[in-house]
Amino acid sequence: MKKIKKILIAEDSPTQALQLKMMFEKRDYEVLLSHNGKEAFELIDETDPPDIVISDIIMPIMDGYELCRSIKQNKKTRGIPVILLTQLSNPNDVIQGLQSGADNFISKPYSEEFLFGRINDILLNMEIRNKSTDIDIAMEIYFGGQKYKLNSNPSQILDLLLSTYDNAINKNKELKDKNVEFKKLHSELKLNNEQLEKSIEEKNQLLGIAAHDLRSPLCTVSSYIDFLDSKSSENTFEGQEQIMSTLNSQVNFMLDLVTDVLDFAKIESGKLELKKTKFDLISFMEKAIELNNLLGVKKNISILPEYTDHKIMIEADLNKLKQVLDNLFSNAMKFSDPHTFIHLDIISSEKEVQISVKDQGKGIPESELDNLFQAFGTTSVKSTAGEKSTGLGLVSVKKIVETHGGRIWVESEVGKGSEFHFTIPF
């Protein structure tokens, strides 16, 4: 078999052209590089032609089919084997390859081993073809409703058709290999996912234990602060009232944080359980309003009921619903100015009941609304009396509402306040 010395490459992609050039040069071949068919044809020296031409099909100025046709129509160059590189897969491409006189097809992407194996086959077939007495034959065929005229050596036609079949087998093998690799990656991903879930569960357990252990001493500290505050009138000192108020505020914030962390840990672990009972929502609301109005005394903020229903029976987790309302009322009071009102409305339909809590606070910029229901999400809006927020309460509220099968959303306008709506289905 003739040893290849010179390769002519026609490839308009600089990356793929360089890849091919390096592939051949490391095997000590001389490489002629061109970026279109016209440039490649002009590089062919009829006195010292390349041993083989490797050409992309889709190129500017002159494509691979035209280059192949030009080489095969020239008596001095027609013996040069031409390999066409393509990403095409239409059967018409094979017909055009036959028409142009191509010797072989190789589909992109291809491996180096496959390319050089194909070149060896071509050279062996060229030796057989040169010894054969076959002459070019002309034939006409119809394919896809169109007539094509072929004028090629029978063995050359057979080579091209076999190369097309070989490409299909090679691509099928690559797909099988990729499928095996995909299954392996899927198994690894499944294992990693299981490990991640285990780590998250362990983390949530740790959060729950830490929060639970912190809550008990904080409750004790809070009780002692209240006791000392009630007994401090006999022996007072300057600034004592402010100190006690600050201590009480900080302890209450820590209690809220611990409670929110406990709820968040349960939500993250997927262990939020509802204990549903049937109860009258209106009676429930009256108690919730009474308790939360006490919290608004310091800022002189009151909750005003605007609903007209006297009785609405629902089935829900009473304690979880109380947690939702307490959180919404608390937030409304934190971000409202003193001497304002919080409006509470209830709208009942056939499928659900909608509860709305509207404040007269500062309002939230539209661009920051998405942060509200995210863990540790914050906005640029500051509370009106320096109250702190954990950034976890609304995450728990959203989960509780959605676990009930309801929805929650917020409407807000800067300078006019915010209105939180949530639904509980019947």
C-alpha positions, 0 to 999 in steps of 0.5 A, a space after each residue: 500500500 502506498 504510504 501517504 506523504 502529502 495531505 490537502 485539507 479544505 476546511 473553513 473552520 479554523 479550529 477544525 482545520 488546525 485540529 486536522 493539521 496537528 493530527 497529520 503533522 504528528 504522524 510526519 505528513 506534509 499538510 497543505 491547508 486551505 479555507 475553501 474549495 477554490 483555494 484548495 484546488 489552486 494548491 494542487 500541483 499537477 506535477 506533485 499532487 497530494 496523496 489524498 484530499 480531505 474536504 468539508 462540504 459546506 464552505 464559502 466560494 466553492 463547497 466540497 462537492 464542487 471541489 470534488 467535481 473539479 478534481 475528478 473532471 481533471 484527467 491529471 488529478 482525477 486519481 486523487 482520493 477525496 474524502 468529504 467531511 459532513 454534518 449532514 444526514 440527508 440521503 440527498 447528500 449521498 446522491 450529491 457525493 456520487 454525482 461529484 465523484 467522491 470516494 468517501 464520506 466521514 460524518 462529524 464528529 469523528 475520532 482520529 482512529 476512525 479517520 485513519 482507518 478509513 484512509 487506509 481502506 481508501 488507499 487499499 481500494 485505490 490500488 485494487 481500482 487501479 488494477 481493475 478494468 472497470 470503466 466509468 458508467 453513466 446512469 440516471 436514477 430517481 430519488 425523492 421525485 428528482 432525477 439524478 445523473 451519475 457518472 462514476 466507476 462502479 467500485 468507486 460508487 460501492 466504496 462511497 455507499 459502503 462508507 455511508 453504511 460504515 458511518 451509520 454503524 459507527 454513529 450507532 456505536 457512539 450512541 450506544 457508548 453514550 447511552 452506557 455513559 449516560 446510565 453510569 452518570 445517572 447512577 452516580 447522580 442518583 447516589 450523589 442526590 441520596 447523599 445530599 438528601 441525607 446531609 440536608 436531613 442531618 443539617 435540619 436535625 442539627 438545626 432543630 436540636 440547636 433551636 430547641 435547646 436554645 428556646 428553653 433558657 431563652 424563655 427562662 431569661 424572658 420570664 426573669 426580665 419581666 419579673 425584674 421589670 415589675 419589681 424595679 420601681 423600688 430601686 431604680 437608676 437612671 436609664 434602667 427602663 431603657 436597659 430593661 426595654 432593650 433586654 426584653 426586645 432582644 430576648 423576644 427577637 431571639 425567641 422569634 428567631 428560634 421559633 422560626 428556625 424550628 419551623 424552617 427546619 421542619 419545612 426543609 426536612 419535609 416533615 411539616 404535618 397538618 392536624 386539621 379540624 373543623 372550626 368557625 373562622 370568624 370566631 377564630 379571627 376575633 380571638 386573633 384580633 384581640 391578642 394581636 391588638 395587645 401587641 399594637 398598643 405601644 405603637 397605637 396600631 389597631 386591627 380593623 375587621 372589614 368582613 361582614 360574614 358571621 360564620 364561615 366553617 373551614 377545615 384547617 390546622 388551627 395552630 398553623 393558621 394562627 402562626 400565619 396570621 400572627 406573622 402577617 399581623 406582626 409584620 404589618 405592625 413592624 412596618 407601619 407608622 404609629 396611630 395607623 390601622 391594619 385592615 383585615 378582610 375575608 372573602 368567601 367563595 364556593 371553593 375557598 376563603 381568601 384572607 387579606 391583611 392590609 397595612 398603612 406602612 411604607 410599602 415595598 419596591 416592586 423589584 424586591 417583592 420576590 425576596 419576601 418568600 425566600 429564606 433570609 430574604 430582606 428588603 430595603 424597607 426598615 421597620 418604623 420602631 427599629 424592630 428586627 425580622 428573622 427573614 424566615 417567617 414568611 417562608 414558613 407562612 408560604 409553606 403552611 398555606 401551600 401545604 393546606 392547598 392554598 395560595 399566597 401573594 402580596 400587593 404593595 406600593 411604596 408610600 401606600 403600604 402592603 396587602 398580603 392575601 392567602 387562601 384556604 380551600 374548603 
